[in-house]
Amino acid sequence: MGKVWKSYRDVDEVISAIQKILEVKGELPNPLVNSIRKTLETSKKGLVQYFYIQLTEKCPEALKYF
């Protein structure tokens, strides 16, 4: 994470990781949140939009971090 997403698969992998971390820890660590925020700033708008759609559908409790 912390890089430019190049495909929907990259986003799917991040969403999956977010889900697993929230399941185990109940919160997202700040370094991870900061890394994803940086990625959101540099990735294509379509992939950023896809990220938010998937996050809303699969893990809405994580929206507060982003």
Order of alpha helices (4+ residues) and beta strands (2+ residues): alpha-alpha-alpha
